[in-house]
């Protein structure tokens, strides 16, 4: 039982340590979508009033990335990030 708890604690610690940041997600969008993604990020930043277009909900071992939700743009979930890997949010 102690080995199982130790293994679980190690897995949680690794996930928490490798939880991607907002800058990691921005770089992922730039690599995946190229210039169109960069322009989309710039437009989202512009419409958010300088607060940053992409926002992040941090859940210690995972993060949810979204745009909007501040009045001008309705909230739209973009992706989840776990252990440095991004998963697109399904609609």
N, C-alpha and C positions, 0 to 999 in steps of 0.2 A: 504494500500500500504506500509506503514511504517513497519507493522508487517511482511509482506512478505520479504522486504529487510533485516530486522533484522534476520529473520529465515535463509535467504540465507547466510548472513554474518556469522552466527553461524555455519552453515554446512560447509562452506569453511574453517573457522578457525579450526574446528574439523578435517577435512581432512588434512589440512596442518600440524597440530600437530601430527597426527597419520601416516604421510607419512613414510613408512619404509626406513631404510638406507641400504647401501650395506652390512653391517654386519648382518642385519636382513635377507636379502636374502640369504647370505651364510649359515646361520643357518637353514633357510627353506630348502635349498638344502640338507644339511646334514641330517635333520630329514626325508625328503621325500625319498632320494635315498641311505642313509646309507654310507657304505664304498666306494661304487662306485662313489657316488656324491662327497665325500671328495677327492678321487683320481682324479676325473675329474677337480675339482677346483685347485688342486695342479698342474696338467699338464697345465691347462690354465694359471696359474700364471707363470709357468716356461717358456712357449712359448711367453709370453708377454714381456719378458725381464725385469722383476722386477717391472713393472708398475701396476701390479694387473690384473689378467685375467678377472674378472668380472668388468664391468663398469656400471655407472648409469647416466641416463639423468633425472634430477630433474625438474618437472613441477609444483612445489609448492604443488599441491593437489594429485599428482600421480608421480610415477617414472617408467622409463623403464629400464630394465636390459638387458645387451647384452655382448657378448664376441667378441673379434677380432676387426677388423677395423683398425689395426695399421700396416698392411703390411704382417705379417707372416700368420695370420689367417683372413679369410674373416669375415666381421661383420655378426653376427647372433643374432637376438632378442630372448631372453629367456622368459621373463615374464614382466608383469606390476604389480606394487604394489600400492594399494589404501587402505587407512584406515587400514593398518596393514595386509591386505589380499593380497595374490599373485595369479595372473591369468596367466597361461601359454600362451605364444604367439602362435597363430595358424599359420601354414605355408601355 
